[in-house]
Amino acid sequence: MGLFSFGRSNKSKTKRVLVVEDSRTQAAQLAFLLKSAQYEVDMATSAEVALEKLAAGNTGKKNAPAYDVVLSDIVMPNMTGYDLCRRIKESENTQGIAVVLLTALNDPMDVIHGIKCGADNFITKPYNKESLLERLDTIFQRRNLIKSNGASWEAEFRLMGEKIQLTADKQQIFNLLFTSFEYYLKNSKRTEQRLRENEQTAQTATTKLAQFEKLVRQVKSELNQATHSSSFTFKSVIRNLENYSEWLNDDLATSENTLVQKSLKGLIDETAKLQVMAEKLEKQLGNIVESVDVKEGGSTTSASNPTSNAVGV
């Protein structure tokens, strides 16, 4: 069935809908959708304006008003959709109009409030276009069945700590409870889909984290090897300097040249300093390598700034 094929089954009578929505954008979207499906559409930006239109359009005949359906948002300034529905159902001239409330059904009490005010059905927001048109088409097809045959159902019970007293016909209760069940079924499927997507995201993140851990371990190993290699080379140079200094010292120990003696002593002292620096540098590089570690659970940690005590040259 095509998107705009709903509502065309009864060509002998124009189907008239009053859209009550304080958001002009949403009202325009609803009007466009309904007109495309061959509905005659009027709009009201508030419940008060809707009541004025209902009063002005009254034909003067009982249960023969100017509109067949009022499609109303619930949350509006001053007067809510529940209040509007109650006013429509209390009047003999408009009680035959089917009232459909647009709601997110975030609160279980929405259904109770809908039954108490006399609403004929809900359409959940955000609404699916085809579902909305199908719901309206069903309402028109069953208009004669929806009218109460005099059999009503009365009950008193407690819900969420609140005492509830209801008087409603069986068809109304069936419609509202069926809509609620349909909404929660769809919501459950959406939640299940989100859980599957979250699980896939978690699996992807776990895989990437494992790859990152492997990379960290590889880098740490290579850095450790480079540290030992550099340290070995540096120490070799210092050992050569020490050997050369000792050779010069043995060879020039008897020299009476003050400048030579002073230079030789300075070379020996600086070589000793280089030896101390090499040991500190080796320890510092070792600390840097050890400061990066992969913890259980995939986190990587670093010790407090390992370069804070860097060797000064």
C-alpha positions as a Markdown table, in Angstrom:
| # | Residue | x | y | z |
|---|---|---|---|---|
| 1 | Met | 0.0 | 0.0 | 0.0 |
| 2 | Gly | 1.5 | 3.4 | -1.0 |
| 3 | Leu | 2.2 | 6.1 | 1.5 |
| 4 | Phe | -0.7 | 8.3 | 0.5 |
| 5 | Ser | -3.3 | 5.6 | -0.2 |
| 6 | Phe | -4.7 | 5.7 | 3.3 |
| 7 | Gly | -8.0 | 7.5 | 3.9 |
| 8 | Arg | -9.3 | 7.1 | 0.4 |
| 9 | Ser | -11.6 | 4.1 | 1.0 |
| 10 | Asn | -14.6 | 6.3 | 1.6 |
| 11 | Lys | -15.0 | 8.6 | -1.4 |
| 12 | Ser | -18.6 | 9.5 | -0.6 |
| 13 | Lys | -17.7 | 11.7 | 2.3 |
| 14 | Thr | -14.9 | 14.2 | 3.0 |
| 15 | Lys | -12.9 | 13.3 | 6.0 |
| 16 | Arg | -12.3 | 16.4 | 8.1 |
| 17 | Val | -9.5 | 16.7 | 10.6 |
| 18 | Leu | -8.7 | 19.6 | 13.0 |
| 19 | Val | -5.0 | 19.6 | 13.8 |
| 20 | Val | -4.2 | 21.3 | 17.2 |
| 21 | Glu | -0.5 | 22.0 | 17.5 |
| 22 | Asp | 1.3 | 25.1 | 19.0 |
| 23 | Ser | 4.4 | 24.4 | 16.8 |
| 24 | Arg | 3.7 | 25.9 | 13.4 |
| 25 | Thr | 6.4 | 23.8 | 11.8 |
| 26 | Gln | 5.0 | 20.5 | 13.1 |
| 27 | Ala | 1.4 | 21.6 | 12.3 |
| 28 | Ala | 2.4 | 22.4 | 8.7 |
| 29 | Gln | 4.1 | 19.0 | 8.4 |
| 30 | Leu | 1.0 | 17.2 | 9.7 |
| 31 | Ala | -1.3 | 19.3 | 7.4 |
| 32 | Phe | 0.8 | 18.5 | 4.3 |
| 33 | Leu | 0.7 | 14.8 | 5.1 |
| 34 | Leu | -3.0 | 14.7 | 5.7 |
| 35 | Lys | -3.9 | 16.8 | 2.7 |
| 36 | Ser | -1.7 | 14.5 | 0.5 |
| 37 | Ala | -3.9 | 11.6 | 1.8 |
| 38 | Gln | -7.1 | 13.4 | 0.7 |
| 39 | Tyr | -8.1 | 14.6 | 4.2 |
| 40 | Glu | -9.7 | 18.1 | 4.6 |
| 41 | Val | -7.5 | 19.8 | 7.2 |
| 42 | Asp | -8.0 | 22.8 | 9.4 |
| 43 | Met | -5.4 | 24.0 | 12.0 |
| 44 | Ala | -5.5 | 25.6 | 15.4 |
| 45 | Thr | -2.4 | 26.9 | 17.2 |
| 46 | Ser | -3.9 | 26.3 | 20.7 |
| 47 | Ala | -6.6 | 24.4 | 22.5 |
| 48 | Glu | -8.5 | 27.7 | 23.0 |
| 49 | Val | -8.5 | 28.4 | 19.2 |
| 50 | Ala | -9.6 | 24.8 | 18.6 |
| 51 | Leu | -12.6 | 25.3 | 20.9 |
| 52 | Glu | -13.5 | 28.4 | 19.0 |
| 53 | Lys | -13.3 | 26.6 | 15.7 |
| 54 | Leu | -15.4 | 23.8 | 17.0 |
| 55 | Ala | -18.1 | 26.2 | 18.3 |
| 56 | Ala | -18.1 | 28.2 | 15.1 |
| 57 | Gly | -18.3 | 25.1 | 12.9 |
| 58 | Asn | -21.1 | 23.4 | 14.9 |
| 59 | Thr | -23.9 | 22.4 | 12.5 |
| 60 | Gly | -26.5 | 22.6 | 15.3 |
| 61 | Lys | -27.2 | 18.9 | 15.1 |
| 62 | Lys | -26.3 | 16.6 | 17.9 |
| 63 | Asn | -23.2 | 14.5 | 17.0 |
| 64 | Ala | -23.0 | 16.2 | 13.6 |
| 65 | Pro | -20.0 | 18.6 | 14.1 |
| 66 | Ala | -17.9 | 20.2 | 11.5 |
| 67 | Tyr | -14.9 | 17.9 | 12.1 |
| 68 | Asp | -14.7 | 14.1 | 12.2 |
| 69 | Val | -11.3 | 13.9 | 14.1 |
| 70 | Val | -9.4 | 16.3 | 16.3 |
| 71 | Leu | -5.7 | 15.4 | 16.2 |
| 72 | Ser | -4.1 | 17.3 | 19.2 |
| 73 | Asp | -0.7 | 17.6 | 20.8 |
| 74 | Ile | -0.8 | 17.1 | 24.6 |
| 75 | Val | 1.7 | 19.7 | 25.9 |
| 76 | Met | 0.5 | 23.2 | 25.0 |
| 77 | Pro | 0.4 | 26.5 | 26.9 |
| 78 | Asn | -2.6 | 27.3 | 29.1 |
| 79 | Met | -4.8 | 24.3 | 28.2 |
| 80 | Thr | -3.4 | 20.8 | 27.6 |
| 81 | Gly | -4.6 | 18.3 | 25.0 |
| 82 | Tyr | -6.2 | 16.4 | 27.9 |
| 83 | Asp | -8.2 | 19.4 | 28.9 |
| 84 | Leu | -9.3 | 20.0 | 25.3 |
| 85 | Cys | -10.4 | 16.4 | 24.9 |
| 86 | Arg | -12.4 | 16.6 | 28.1 |
| 87 | Arg | -14.2 | 19.7 | 26.9 |
| 88 | Ile | -15.0 | 18.1 | 23.5 |
| 89 | Lys | -16.4 | 15.0 | 25.1 |
| 90 | Glu | -18.5 | 16.9 | 27.7 |
| 91 | Ser | -20.4 | 18.8 | 25.0 |
| 92 | Glu | -23.3 | 17.1 | 23.3 |
| 93 | Asn | -22.6 | 18.8 | 20.0 |
| 94 | Thr | -19.0 | 17.6 | 19.9 |
| 95 | Gln | -18.8 | 14.4 | 21.9 |
| 96 | Gly | -19.1 | 12.4 | 18.6 |
| 97 | Ile | -15.8 | 13.7 | 17.4 |
| 98 | Ala | -12.9 | 11.2 | 17.7 |
| 99 | Val | -10.0 | 12.7 | 19.6 |
| 100 | Val | -6.5 | 11.4 | 18.9 |
| 101 | Leu | -3.7 | 12.6 | 21.1 |
| 102 | Leu | -0.1 | 13.0 | 20.0 |
| 103 | Thr | 2.2 | 11.9 | 22.8 |
| 104 | Ala | 5.7 | 10.5 | 23.5 |
| 105 | Leu | 4.2 | 8.1 | 26.0 |
| 106 | Asn | 7.1 | 8.6 | 28.3 |
| 107 | Asp | 4.9 | 8.4 | 31.4 |
| 108 | Pro | 2.6 | 5.4 | 32.1 |
| 109 | Met | 0.1 | 7.9 | 33.4 |
| 110 | Asp | -0.4 | 9.2 | 29.9 |
| 111 | Val | -2.7 | 6.3 | 29.2 |
| 112 | Ile | -4.7 | 6.8 | 32.4 |
| 113 | His | -5.1 | 10.5 | 31.7 |
| 114 | Gly | -6.1 | 9.7 | 28.1 |
| 115 | Ile | -8.9 | 7.3 | 29.4 |
| 116 | Lys | -10.1 | 9.7 | 32.0 |
| 117 | Cys | -10.5 | 12.6 | 29.5 |
| 118 | Gly | -12.2 | 10.4 | 27.0 |
| 119 | Ala | -9.5 | 10.2 | 24.3 |
| 120 | Asp | -10.3 | 7.7 | 21.5 |
| 121 | Asn | -6.7 | 6.9 | 20.7 |
| 122 | Phe | -3.0 | 7.8 | 20.9 |
| 123 | Ile | -0.4 | 8.4 | 18.2 |
| 124 | Thr | 3.1 | 8.1 | 19.5 |
| 125 | Lys | 5.8 | 10.7 | 18.8 |
| 126 | Pro | 8.0 | 10.7 | 16.8 |
| 127 | Tyr | 5.3 | 9.3 | 14.6 |
| 128 | Asn | 5.8 | 7.1 | 11.5 |
| 129 | Lys | 3.9 | 8.7 | 8.6 |
| 130 | Glu | 2.4 | 5.4 | 7.3 |
| 131 | Ser | 1.4 | 4.4 | 10.9 |
| 132 | Leu | -0.3 | 7.7 | 11.5 |
| 133 | Leu | -2.4 | 7.5 | 8.3 |
| 134 | Glu | -3.2 | 3.9 | 8.9 |
| 135 | Arg | -4.4 | 4.7 | 12.5 |
| 136 | Leu | -6.6 | 7.5 | 11.2 |
| 137 | Asp | -8.0 | 5.3 | 8.4 |
| 138 | Thr | -8.9 | 2.7 | 11.0 |
| 139 | Ile | -10.7 | 5.3 | 13.2 |
| 140 | Phe | -12.9 | 6.3 | 10.2 |
| 141 | Gln | -13.6 | 2.8 | 9.2 |
| 142 | Arg | -14.8 | 2.0 | 12.8 |
| 143 | Arg | -16.6 | 5.2 | 13.6 |
| 144 | Asn | -19.9 | 3.3 | 14.1 |
| 145 | Leu | -18.2 | 0.7 | 16.3 |
| 146 | Ile | -16.3 | 3.3 | 18.4 |
| 147 | Lys | -19.5 | 4.9 | 19.5 |
| 148 | Ser | -20.5 | 3.5 | 22.8 |
| 149 | Asn | -23.4 | 1.1 | 22.8 |
| 150 | Gly | -24.1 | 2.1 | 26.4 |
| 151 | Ala | -22.0 | -0.6 | 28.0 |
| 152 | Ser | -19.3 | 1.1 | 30.1 |
| 153 | Trp | -16.7 | -0.2 | 32.5 |
| 154 | Glu | -16.1 | 1.3 | 35.9 |
| 155 | Ala | -13.1 | 0.5 | 38.1 |
| 156 | Glu | -11.1 | 1.9 | 41.0 |
| 157 | Phe | -7.4 | 1.0 | 41.5 |
| 158 | Arg | -4.0 | 2.4 | 42.5 |
| 159 | Leu | -1.2 | 3.1 | 40.1 |
| 160 | Met | 2.2 | 4.5 | 41.2 |
| 161 | Gly | 0.7 | 5.4 | 44.6 |
| 162 | Glu | -2.2 | 7.3 | 43.1 |
| 163 | Lys | -5.9 | 6.4 | 43.4 |
| 164 | Ile | -7.5 | 6.1 | 40.0 |
| 165 | Gln | -11.2 | 6.0 | 39.2 |
| 166 | Leu | -12.2 | 5.3 | 35.6 |
| 167 | Thr | -15.4 | 5.1 | 33.7 |
| 168 | Ala | -15.0 | 4.3 | 30.0 |
| 169 | Asp | -16.4 | 2.2 | 27.3 |
| 170 | Lys | -14.7 | -1.0 | 26.4 |
| 171 | Gln | -13.7 | 0.0 | 22.9 |
| 172 | Gln | -12.0 | 3.1 | 24.2 |
| 173 | Ile | -10.0 | 1.2 | 26.7 |
| 174 | Phe | -9.0 | -1.5 | 24.1 |
| 175 | Asn | -7.8 | 1.2 | 21.7 |
| 176 | Leu | -5.7 | 3.0 | 24.2 |
| 177 | Leu | -4.2 | -0.1 | 25.8 |
| 178 | Phe | -3.5 | -1.6 | 22.3 |
| 179 | Thr | -1.7 | 1.7 | 21.3 |
| 180 | Ser | 0.4 | 1.6 | 24.5 |
| 181 | Phe | 1.3 | -2.1 | 23.9 |
| 182 | Glu | 2.3 | -1.3 | 20.3 |
| 183 | Tyr | 4.5 | 1.6 | 21.5 |
| 184 | Tyr | 6.3 | -0.3 | 24.2 |
| 185 | Leu | 6.8 | -3.2 | 21.7 |
| 186 | Lys | 8.4 | -0.9 | 19.2 |
| 187 | Asn | 10.4 | 0.8 | 21.9 |
| 188 | Ser | 11.7 | -2.6 | 23.1 |
| 189 | Lys | 12.8 | -3.4 | 19.6 |
| 190 | Arg | 14.6 | -0.1 | 19.3 |
| 191 | Thr | 16.3 | -0.7 | 22.7 |
| 192 | Glu | 17.4 | -4.2 | 21.6 |
| 193 | Gln | 18.9 | -2.7 | 18.4 |
| 194 | Arg | 20.8 | -0.1 | 20.3 |
| 195 | Leu | 22.2 | -2.8 | 22.7 |
| 196 | Arg | 23.4 | -4.8 | 19.7 |
| 197 | Glu | 25.0 | -1.7 | 18.2 |
| 198 | Asn | 26.7 | -0.9 | 21.6 |
| 199 | Glu | 27.9 | -4.4 | 21.8 |
| 200 | Gln | 29.5 | -4.2 | 18.3 |
| 201 | Thr | 31.1 | -0.9 | 19.2 |
| 202 | Ala | 32.5 | -2.4 | 22.4 |
| 203 | Gln | 33.9 | -5.3 | 20.5 |
| 204 | Thr | 35.6 | -3.0 | 18.0 |
| 205 | Ala | 37.0 | -0.9 | 20.8 |
| 206 | Thr | 38.4 | -4.0 | 22.5 |
| 207 | Thr | 40.1 | -5.1 | 19.3 |
| 208 | Lys | 41.6 | -1.7 | 18.7 |
| 209 | Leu | 42.8 | -1.5 | 22.4 |
| 210 | Ala | 44.5 | -4.9 | 22.1 |
| 211 | Gln | 46.3 | -3.7 | 19.0 |
| 212 | Phe | 47.3 | -0.6 | 20.9 |
| 213 | Glu | 48.6 | -2.6 | 23.8 |
| 214 | Lys | 50.7 | -4.7 | 21.4 |
| 215 | Leu | 52.1 | -1.6 | 19.8 |
| 216 | Val | 53.0 | -0.1 | 23.3 |
| 217 | Arg | 54.8 | -3.3 | 24.2 |
| 218 | Gln | 56.7 | -3.3 | 20.9 |
| 219 | Val | 57.8 | 0.3 | 21.3 |
| 220 | Lys | 58.8 | -0.3 | 24.9 |
| 221 | Ser | 61.0 | -3.3 | 23.8 |
| 222 | Glu | 62.6 | -1.3 | 21.0 |
| 223 | Leu | 63.2 | 1.7 | 23.3 |
| 224 | Asn | 64.8 | -0.6 | 25.9 |
| 225 | Gln | 67.1 | -2.0 | 23.3 |
| 226 | Ala | 68.0 | 1.4 | 22.0 |
| 227 | Thr | 68.7 | 2.6 | 25.5 |
| 228 | His | 71.1 | -0.2 | 26.2 |
| 229 | Ser | 72.8 | 0.2 | 22.9 |
| 230 | Ser | 73.3 | 4.0 | 23.3 |
| 231 | Ser | 74.5 | 3.5 | 26.9 |
| 232 | Phe | 77.0 | 0.9 | 25.7 |
| 233 | Thr | 78.4 | 3.2 | 23.0 |
| 234 | Phe | 78.6 | 6.1 | 25.4 |
| 235 | Lys | 80.5 | 4.0 | 28.0 |
| 236 | Ser | 82.9 | 2.8 | 25.4 |
| 237 | Val | 83.8 | 6.3 | 24.4 |
| 238 | Ile | 84.3 | 7.2 | 28.1 |
| 239 | Arg | 86.5 | 4.1 | 28.7 |
| 240 | Asn | 88.6 | 5.1 | 25.7 |
| 241 | Leu | 89.0 | 8.6 | 27.2 |
| 242 | Glu | 89.9 | 7.2 | 30.6 |
| 243 | Asn | 92.6 | 4.9 | 28.9 |
| 244 | Tyr | 93.9 | 7.9 | 26.9 |
| 245 | Ser | 94.0 | 10.1 | 30.1 |
| 246 | Glu | 95.9 | 7.4 | 32.0 |
| 247 | Trp | 98.4 | 7.0 | 29.1 |
| 248 | Leu | 99.0 | 10.7 | 29.0 |
| 249 | Asn | 99.3 | 10.9 | 32.7 |
| 250 | Asp | 102.0 | 8.2 | 32.7 |
| 251 | Asp | 103.8 | 9.8 | 29.9 |
| 252 | Leu | 103.7 | 13.4 | 31.0 |
| 253 | Ala | 103.7 | 12.9 | 34.8 |
| 254 | Thr | 107.3 | 14.2 | 35.0 |
| 255 | Ser | 106.7 | 17.2 | 32.8 |
| 256 | Glu | 107.5 | 20.5 | 34.4 |
| 257 | Asn | 105.2 | 22.4 | 32.0 |
| 258 | Thr | 102.5 | 23.9 | 34.2 |
| 259 | Leu | 100.0 | 24.3 | 31.3 |
| 260 | Val | 100.4 | 20.6 | 30.4 |
| 261 | Gln | 99.9 | 19.5 | 34.0 |
| 262 | Lys | 96.9 | 21.7 | 34.3 |
| 263 | Ser | 95.3 | 20.5 | 31.0 |
| 264 | Leu | 96.0 | 16.9 | 31.9 |
| 265 | Lys | 94.3 | 17.2 | 35.3 |
| 266 | Gly | 91.3 | 18.9 | 33.7 |
| 267 | Leu | 91.0 | 16.1 | 31.1 |
| 268 | Ile | 91.0 | 13.5 | 33.9 |
| 269 | Asp | 88.4 | 15.4 | 36.0 |
| 270 | Glu | 86.1 | 15.9 | 33.0 |
| 271 | Thr | 86.3 | 12.2 | 32.1 |
| 272 | Ala | 85.3 | 11.3 | 35.6 |
| 273 | Lys | 82.3 | 13.7 | 35.4 |
| 274 | Leu | 81.3 | 12.1 | 32.0 |
| 275 | Gln | 81.4 | 8.7 | 33.8 |
| 276 | Val | 79.0 | 9.9 | 36.5 |
| 277 | Met | 76.7 | 11.5 | 33.8 |
| 278 | Ala | 76.7 | 8.3 | 31.8 |
| 279 | Glu | 75.5 | 6.3 | 34.8 |
| 280 | Lys | 72.8 | 8.9 | 35.6 |
| 281 | Leu | 71.7 | 9.0 | 32.0 |
| 282 | Glu | 71.5 | 5.2 | 31.8 |
| 283 | Lys | 69.3 | 5.2 | 34.9 |
| 284 | Gln | 67.1 | 8.0 | 33.6 |
| 285 | Leu | 66.5 | 6.3 | 30.3 |
| 286 | Gly | 65.7 | 3.1 | 32.1 |
| 287 | Asn | 63.1 | 5.0 | 34.2 |
| 288 | Ile | 61.5 | 6.4 | 31.0 |
| 289 | Val | 61.1 | 2.9 | 29.5 |
| 290 | Glu | 59.7 | 1.5 | 32.7 |
| 291 | Ser | 57.3 | 4.4 | 33.2 |
| 292 | Val | 55.2 | 3.3 | 30.2 |
| 293 | Asp | 53.3 | 0.2 | 31.2 |
| 294 | Val | 50.1 | -1.5 | 29.9 |
| 295 | Lys | 47.8 | -2.3 | 32.8 |
| 296 | Glu | 45.2 | -4.9 | 33.0 |
| 297 | Gly | 42.0 | -3.6 | 31.4 |
| 298 | Gly | 43.9 | -1.9 | 28.6 |
| 299 | Ser | 45.0 | 1.4 | 30.2 |
| 300 | Thr | 48.5 | 2.7 | 29.7 |
| 301 | Thr | 50.1 | 4.7 | 32.5 |
| 302 | Ser | 53.2 | 6.8 | 32.8 |
| 303 | Ala | 55.2 | 7.6 | 36.0 |
| 304 | Ser | 55.4 | 11.1 | 37.2 |
| 305 | Asn | 57.5 | 13.2 | 34.7 |
| 306 | Pro | 60.6 | 11.0 | 34.3 |
| 307 | Thr | 62.5 | 14.0 | 32.8 |
| 308 | Ser | 62.0 | 16.2 | 35.8 |
| 309 | Asn | 65.3 | 15.1 | 37.2 |
| 310 | Ala | 67.1 | 15.0 | 33.8 |
| 311 | Val | 70.9 | 15.2 | 33.9 |
| 312 | Gly | 72.2 | 18.6 | 33.2 |
| 313 | Val | 75.1 | 19.0 | 30.8 |
